[in-house]
Amino acid sequence: MTRRIGIIGAGLGGLSAAIHLRLAGHEVTIHEANPEVGGRASRIVDQGFQFDTGPSLLNYPWVFEELFQAAGRRFGDYVDLIPVDPSVEFRWPDGEYFRLSSDMRALLAESERVDPGSRPGMTAFFADAAAKYRLSFDKLVTRNEDNPLRWIAALKPSEMWRTGIWRSLDQELRRFFPSRRIREAFGSYGMYLGGSPYELPGVFSILPYGELAYGLWLPKGGIYGLVQGIERLALELGVVIRTSSKVRCIAHTGGRVTGIELASGKILPYQVVVSNVDVPTTDRDLARQPFKAPKMTPGVLTFYWGVRGKVENIGHHTIFLPQDYKAAFDDLCTAKRIPEGLPFYVAVPSESDPNLAPAGDSAVFVLVPTPLISDLPGMDWSRTVQELRAKVLDRIGLDPSRIVVEHAWTPVEWRDRFGLFDGSAFGAAHTLPQIGPLRARNYSRKIAGLYYVGAGTTPGTGMPMVVLGGKMTAERIAARER
């Protein structure tokens, strides 16, 4: 049965859901509060510099290929991908570094340089993580299942044990790497999952593996080039996209969605509403329902710098780790304060696509993790921005006089621009009680016809996950709206 469906938010999850729902024959309209689509993956254009506001690299390209294949299109006809290799470099204050590459020979040579004798461990890690990756995506990640026992029962006992879900990520990495450098590099992915490698499940060793096995890429035109390609596909299929169309609330009567009310006061009837806004923000601010806040990923402070000339000795993607790695996680995740030993990453996408900056210049993106807004009461963000800016500039050795364009977004800006709950940058955390069917469901249990998509619901955070989540939400609607 054809339904009239309204989607709130044109992030990648909302766009993906819209495409799959349109392919199922529904009438689909997206309402985006901002002037352009993209959500977290938006852009800033200023004086010839273009900055991606959020993600800075594309991983798991197969996810995006499948999205276009579902519509009978070729991903490559819409988006050009530039390989980024070496992909990521990790740096420590003592001058040590670890450079990742999808070229296995180069990666093994690099691991030997960092930790002599680590070649067998790296080879074993790859084999183990490859098996975890296949199990995760073939049997767990993309299934709509509300019952935890049925969800995990898709695995044989031997497969369940192999996932490493019962060990922490750090314990899992210790099985292969005696070197703290390699463990810290691979374990640092945990920061963006909302926990430390000392508490997150070991199955997340698939994250560094997935980036190495499938490569890291920059779409031509930056990540926003990907957004534009997906937007173009949605429009070709007949999805209606209304930008600068802020939704005030979700209308519902007798426990059933009836439509949405725009900020202008206009009421639009919809039989189904899908929210690409964070789940707790949707429940509290749009549906105006009681809600329970999940554990969230950290906030972020992001800088966007247009720099005259090239930024010396920094490639496309560099992660700066502190000397006392565990203390930084303790500060951020337990003490709820900005770490004294500051971890951050720097992306210079103009190194891969020079068109993102004026000729000879550099577009620089910096991300510094912070606690959530509620964990920092009374925070003077204007002062904190300047303090953290000085720390970053000092560590990367960049003369601030070379910065000719500058934007800075605190967790408060991220909350206000995109409805990110408590300023959380990556949505709900991926701790053991918040994965699979234990995560917020992609439908409301209180209001029939209300569904969710994006980083706060299943399967999780990150561009590939929210795109897969769009398909899962569409499948959930097909199963429930009959």
C-alpha positions in Angstrom: 0.0 0.0 0.0 1.3 3.4 -1.0 1.9 5.7 2.0 2.5 9.4 2.3 5.7 9.6 4.2 7.4 12.7 5.7 11.1 12.5 6.7 12.6 15.0 9.1 16.2 15.7 8.3 18.2 15.2 5.1 21.3 13.6 6.6 22.7 10.5 4.9 20.4 8.3 6.9 17.3 10.3 5.9 18.4 10.4 2.3 19.0 6.6 2.3 15.6 5.9 3.9 13.9 8.2 1.4 15.5 6.4 -1.6 14.5 2.9 -0.3 11.0 4.1 0.6 10.5 5.7 -2.8 11.7 2.5 -4.5 9.0 0.7 -2.5 6.4 3.0 -4.2 5.7 5.5 -1.4 5.3 9.3 -1.7 8.3 10.7 0.1 9.0 14.3 1.2 12.1 15.3 3.2 12.0 18.4 5.4 15.5 19.8 6.1 15.9 22.7 8.5 19.1 23.9 7.0 19.6 25.5 3.5 21.4 22.4 2.2 21.1 18.7 2.7 23.8 16.6 4.5 23.2 16.9 8.2 26.5 16.2 10.0 28.0 15.8 6.6 27.3 19.4 5.5 29.8 21.9 4.2 31.2 25.4 4.6 32.3 27.4 1.6 34.3 30.5 2.3 36.6 32.5 0.0 37.4 29.6 -2.3 37.9 27.1 0.5 35.4 24.2 1.0 35.2 22.3 4.2 33.3 19.2 5.0 31.8 19.8 8.4 31.9 16.3 9.7 33.2 13.1 8.1 36.5 13.6 6.3 36.9 10.2 4.6 34.7 7.5 3.1 35.1 3.9 4.2 33.2 0.7 3.2 32.5 1.8 -0.4 30.5 -1.3 -1.0 27.7 0.1 1.2 27.2 3.1 -1.1 27.6 0.9 -4.2 24.7 -1.2 -2.9 22.5 1.9 -2.3 22.8 2.9 -6.0 22.5 -0.7 -7.2 19.1 -0.9 -5.4 17.9 1.9 -7.7 19.4 0.3 -10.8 22.2 2.9 -11.0 26.0 2.8 -10.8 27.7 4.5 -7.9 30.6 5.6 -10.1 28.2 7.5 -12.4 27.3 9.8 -9.5 30.4 10.0 -7.3 34.1 9.9 -8.2 36.3 8.4 -5.5 40.0 9.3 -5.0 42.0 6.7 -3.1 43.8 8.0 0.1 46.9 5.9 0.8 48.7 6.0 3.1 45.3 6.4 4.8 45.9 7.5 8.4 49.0 8.4 10.3 49.1 8.2 14.1 51.5 10.5 16.0 52.8 10.6 19.5 54.5 13.6 21.3 57.8 11.7 21.5 58.0 11.8 17.7 57.0 8.1 17.1 54.4 7.5 14.4 52.5 4.7 12.8 51.3 5.0 9.2 48.5 2.8 7.9 48.1 1.6 4.3 45.8 -0.7 2.5 48.8 -2.1 0.8 49.5 -5.2 2.9 53.2 -5.3 2.2 53.6 -1.6 3.2 51.5 -2.2 6.3 53.5 -5.2 7.4 56.8 -3.3 6.8 55.5 -0.4 8.9 54.3 -2.6 11.8 57.8 -4.2 11.8 59.4 -0.7 12.0 57.2 0.3 14.9 57.4 -3.1 16.7 60.0 -5.5 15.4 58.6 -9.0 15.2 55.0 -7.8 14.8 54.5 -9.2 11.3 52.9 -12.5 12.4 50.6 -10.7 14.8 49.4 -8.3 12.2 48.8 -11.2 9.8 46.9 -13.0 12.5 44.9 -9.9 13.4 43.8 -9.5 9.7 42.6 -13.1 9.5 40.7 -12.8 12.8 39.2 -9.4 12.1 38.2 -10.5 8.6 36.2 -13.4 10.1 34.6 -11.0 12.6 33.7 -8.5 9.9 32.0 -11.2 7.8 30.0 -12.6 10.7 29.0 -9.1 11.8 27.7 -7.9 8.5 26.3 -11.2 7.2 24.5 -12.2 10.3 24.1 -9.3 12.8 24.5 -5.7 11.7 21.8 -5.4 9.0 19.0 -7.4 10.7 15.9 -5.8 12.3 15.5 -8.0 15.3 14.1 -6.9 18.7 14.8 -10.0 20.6 18.5 -10.2 21.8 18.4 -14.0 22.1 17.1 -14.4 18.5 19.6 -11.8 17.3 22.6 -13.6 18.7 21.2 -17.0 17.9 22.1 -16.3 14.3 25.6 -17.2 15.3 26.9 -20.7 16.1 28.5 -21.0 19.5 32.0 -21.0 17.9 31.1 -17.9 15.8 29.7 -16.1 18.9 33.0 -16.8 20.8 35.0 -15.6 17.8 33.4 -12.2 17.8 35.3 -11.3 21.0 32.2 -9.5 22.3 33.0 -10.8 25.8 36.4 -9.1 25.8 37.2 -5.4 25.7 38.7 -3.9 22.5 42.0 -3.5 24.3 42.1 -7.1 25.5 41.3 -8.2 22.0 44.1 -6.2 20.5 46.5 -7.5 23.1 46.0 -10.9 21.7 47.9 -9.8 18.6 50.1 -6.8 19.5 52.5 -6.5 22.4 53.4 -3.0 21.2 51.4 -0.3 22.9 51.8 1.9 19.8 49.8 -0.4 17.5 47.2 -1.1 20.3 46.8 2.6 20.9 46.4 3.4 17.2 43.8 0.7 16.6 42.1 1.2 20.0 41.7 4.9 19.4 38.7 4.2 17.2 36.8 3.6 20.4 36.7 7.3 21.1 34.3 7.9 18.3 32.1 5.0 19.4 31.5 6.6 22.8 33.8 4.7 25.0 37.3 3.7 25.7 39.0 0.6 24.3 39.1 -0.6 27.8 35.3 -0.9 28.0 34.1 -1.3 24.4 33.4 -4.8 23.1 36.3 -6.6 21.3 34.2 -7.1 18.2 35.0 -3.5 17.2 38.4 -4.6 16.1 36.6 -4.8 12.8 36.8 -1.0 12.5 40.5 -0.6 11.7 40.3 -3.8 9.7 37.5 -2.5 7.6 39.3 0.7 6.7 42.4 -1.2 5.8 40.7 -4.0 3.9 38.4 -1.8 1.8 40.5 1.4 1.8 39.8 5.0 2.6 38.6 7.3 -0.1 37.7 10.9 -0.7 34.9 11.7 -3.0 35.8 14.3 -5.6 34.5 17.6 -4.2 34.9 16.3 -0.7 32.5 14.2 1.4 29.9 16.7 0.2 30.4 15.3 -3.3 29.0 12.1 -1.9 26.1 13.9 -0.4 25.3 15.6 -3.7 25.5 12.3 -5.5 23.0 10.7 -3.1 20.8 13.8 -3.2 20.7 13.7 -7.0 19.7 10.0 -7.0 16.9 10.7 -4.5 15.6 13.6 -6.7 15.7 11.5 -9.9 13.6 8.8 -8.1 10.9 11.4 -7.3 11.8 12.2 -3.6 10.7 15.7 -2.8 13.3 17.6 -0.7 12.3 20.8 1.1 15.3 22.7 2.5 14.9 25.6 5.0 11.9 23.7 6.2 12.2 23.4 9.9 9.8 21.1 11.7 8.4 22.3 15.0 6.8 19.1 16.1 5.4 15.7 15.1 1.6 15.6 15.2 0.0 12.5 16.7 -3.4 11.6 18.0 -4.5 8.6 19.9 -1.1 7.1 19.8 -0.8 7.4 16.0 1.2 9.8 13.8 -0.9 12.3 11.8 1.7 14.5 10.3 4.1 17.3 11.2 3.9 21.0 12.1 6.5 23.3 10.5 8.0 26.2 12.3 5.8 28.5 10.2 2.8 26.9 11.8 1.8 25.0 8.7 0.5 21.5 9.4 1.2 18.7 6.8 -0.5 15.4 7.0 1.6 12.2 6.7 0.7 8.6 7.4 4.2 7.8 8.4 7.0 10.1 9.8 10.7 9.1 9.8 13.0 11.2 12.0 16.7 11.6 11.0 17.1 13.7 14.2 18.7 12.0 17.2 16.2 9.7 18.9 16.1 11.4 22.3 15.9 14.9 20.6 13.0 13.5 18.5 11.2 12.1 21.5 11.7 15.2 23.7 11.5 18.1 21.3 9.4 16.9 18.3 7.1 14.1 19.6 7.1 15.7 23.1 7.1 12.4 24.8 8.8 11.1 27.9 12.2 9.6 27.0 15.2 7.9 28.5 18.6 9.3 27.4 21.0 6.7 26.3 24.8 6.8 26.9 26.0 9.1 24.2 29.3 9.5 22.3 31.5 12.6 23.1 30.9 16.1 21.9 33.5 17.7 19.6 35.0 21.0 18.9 35.8 21.4 15.2 37.9 24.0 13.5 37.8 24.8 9.8 40.9 26.7 8.7 41.7 28.1 5.3 45.5 28.2 5.3 47.8 30.1 2.9 50.3 27.7 1.4 50.8 24.0 2.1 50.7 22.6 5.6 54.1 20.9 6.0 54.5 17.3 7.1 50.8 16.6 7.5 48.9 14.3 5.0 45.2 13.9 4.4 44.4 12.4 7.8 46.5 12.5 10.9 45.5 11.5 14.4 47.5 13.0 17.3 47.6 10.9 20.4 48.8 11.9 23.8 51.8 10.3 25.6 49.5 9.1 28.4 46.8 7.4 26.3 44.8 5.8 29.0 44.7 9.0 31.1 43.1 10.8 28.1 40.3 8.2 27.9 39.9 8.4 31.7 39.6 12.1 31.5 37.1 12.1 28.6 35.0 9.1 29.5 35.1 8.9 33.3 36.1 12.2 34.7 34.1 14.1 32.0 36.7 16.7 31.3 38.7 17.8 28.3 41.9 15.7 28.5 45.0 17.5 29.6 47.0 15.3 27.1 44.8 16.4 24.1 43.9 13.8 21.5 42.7 15.2 18.2 42.7 14.6 14.5 43.6 16.8 11.5 42.4 16.4 8.0 43.8 18.2 5.0 41.5 17.0 2.2 43.0 19.5 -0.2 46.0 17.2 -0.3 43.9 14.7 -2.1 41.6 17.1 -4.0 43.3 20.4 -4.6 40.0 21.9 -5.8 38.9 22.2 -2.2 41.2 25.2 -1.7 42.5 28.1 -3.8 45.6 27.1 -5.8 48.6 26.4 -3.6 46.6 26.7 -0.3 45.2 24.2 2.2 41.7 23.4 3.6 42.3 22.1 7.1 39.8 20.4 9.4 40.5 19.8 13.1 38.4 17.7 15.5 38.9 17.7 19.2 36.7 15.4 21.3 35.1 16.9 24.4 32.6 15.8 27.1 28.9 16.4 26.5 27.4 19.8 27.1 25.7 18.5 30.3 29.0 17.3 31.7 30.5 20.8 31.3 28.1 23.2 33.2 29.2 26.8 33.1 31.8 26.1 30.4 33.2 29.3 28.9 33.4 28.1 25.3 34.9 31.2 23.9 37.9 30.9 26.2 38.1 27.1 25.8 38.1 27.5 22.0 41.1 29.8 22.2 43.0 27.5 24.6 42.4 24.4 22.5 43.2 26.2 19.3 46.6 27.2 20.8 47.3 23.7 21.8 46.5 22.2 18.4 48.5 24.9 16.5 51.5 24.3 18.8 51.5 20.6 18.3 51.1 20.6 14.6 53.6 23.5 14.2 51.3 25.8 12.2 51.8 29.6 12.3 48.4 31.1 13.1 49.1 34.1 10.9 48.7 31.8 7.9 45.1 31.1 8.7 43.0 33.4 6.5 39.6 31.7 7.0 38.4 30.3 10.3 35.3 28.8 11.6 34.9 26.9 15.0 31.9 24.9 16.1 31.5 23.9 19.7 29.2 21.1 20.9 26.6 23.9 21.4 26.8 24.8 17.7 26.5 21.2 16.7 23.4 20.8 19.0 21.7 23.9 17.6 22.5 23.3 14.0 21.6 19.6 13.7 19.6 18.6 16.8 22.4 16.6 18.2 21.3 15.5 21.7 23.5 17.1 24.4 26.0 18.0 21.7 27.0 14.4 21.1 28.8 14.2 17.8 28.3 10.6 16.9 25.0 9.6 18.4 24.4 6.9 21.0 27.5 5.1 22.3 28.3 1.5 21.2 28.8 0.0 24.6 27.6 -3.6 25.0 24.2 -2.6 26.4 23.6 -0.4 23.3 24.4 -2.6 20.3 22.0 -4.7 18.1 18.5 -5.1 19.6 19.7 -3.4 22.8 20.1 -0.2 20.9 17.2 2.3 20.5 14.8 0.7 18.0 14.2 2.3 14.7 10.5 2.6 15.5 8.6 4.2 18.3 7.0 1.9 20.8 4.7 4.8 21.9 3.5 6.4 18.7 2.5 4.2 15.8 3.8 5.4 12.4 6.9 7.1 13.9 10.3 5.7 12.9 13.9 6.7 13.4 17.0 6.6 11.2 20.6 7.8 11.8 23.4 7.5 14.3 21.1 7.2 17.4 19.4 4.0 16.3 20.3 0.7 14.7 22.8 -0.3 13.4 25.0 2.6 14.6 27.1 5.6 13.9 29.2 6.5 10.8 28.3 7.1 7.2 28.1 3.4 6.1 26.0 2.5 9.1 23.4 5.3 8.7 23.1 4.4 5.0 22.5 0.8 5.9 20.2 2.0 8.6 18.1 3.8 6.0 17.4 0.5 4.3 16.6 -1.2 7.6 14.1 1.6 8.5 12.4 1.2 5.2 12.2 -2.6 5.7 10.8 -2.0 9.2 8.1 0.2 7.7 7.3 -2.4 5.1 6.8 -5.0 7.9 4.7 -2.8 10.2 2.7 -0.6 8.0 0.3 -2.9 6.2 
